[in-house]
Amino acid sequence: MRTLILLLCLCSAAAANEYEILVDRVIDADTVVGRIQMDWGVAWYGSIRSDFDAWERTRVRRTVVVTDQELIKGEAATEALRGLLSRGGRLFITPPPRSRMGVYGRPVGSWRIETRGGRSIDVAAWMKARGFLRN
């Protein structure tokens, strides 16, 4: 039922809608655990995925080969995201035009960070510029 309500909320969101993620913890550079507060007072709590694929920091993912070198890159990418958020950055997610849940049943979307000073950072572009993306 919770997944159905989330899908209804995400599907009703126009591409321009975005929702703040209240982050409890950073799993890695493209996955956080937190709460998305959506329209109608509906909230999602759990694992939330970005629409980019960052380097892995553990060997948990079985769909790719994770090398020792990737683990080092993944840890650096994860710490970079934690750094942005620890300085007062707020994380937002924008659902794709055709909202969807990822393969593991979690929300997926574009991430944007708003800094304490009001600057907007496209997280995918920021990660790519620093070499933190797999592709």
C-alpha positions, 0 to 999 in steps of 0.5 A, spaced: 500 500 500 505 504 501 508 503 494 502 504 491 501 511 495 508 513 493 507 511 486 501 515 485 504 521 488 510 521 484 506 520 478 502 526 479 508 530 480 509 535 474 517 534 471 518 541 475 516 539 482 521 537 486 521 534 494 526 535 499 529 529 502 530 529 509 537 525 509 538 520 515 544 517 512 548 517 506 549 510 504 553 511 498 554 517 493 548 515 489 543 512 495 541 515 501 536 513 507 531 519 509 524 521 508 521 525 502 515 529 504 510 529 498 504 532 496 497 531 500 501 530 507 504 523 504 511 521 506 516 516 503 521 513 508 527 509 506 532 508 501 532 513 495 536 513 489 539 518 484 538 517 477 546 517 476 550 511 477 556 513 482 562 508 484 561 503 489 563 503 496 562 496 498 561 489 494 554 488 496 552 490 489 552 483 485 550 486 478 557 489 477 564 487 478 567 492 484 574 492 484 579 495 489 580 501 485 573 502 485 572 501 492 577 507 493 573 511 488 566 510 491 569 512 498 571 518 496 565 520 492 561 518 498 565 523 503 564 528 497 556 528 498 556 527 505 561 534 505 556 537 501 550 535 506 554 537 512 555 544 510 548 545 511 546 543 504 539 541 503 537 535 498 532 535 493 529 530 488 525 531 482 521 525 479 523 523 472 517 525 467 514 518 467 515 517 475 518 510 477 521 506 482 528 503 481 529 495 481 529 495 488 523 498 489 525 505 491 524 512 489 529 514 483 530 521 481 534 527 479 538 530 485 539 537 487 543 540 493 541 547 495 547 550 499 546 554 505 548 560 501 542 559 496 547 556 491 543 550 487 548 544 485 546 539 480 549 533 484 549 529 477 553 534 474 557 535 480 559 528 481 561 527 473 566 533 474 569 530 479 570 523 476 565 520 481 560 517 476 561 510 473 559 512 466 
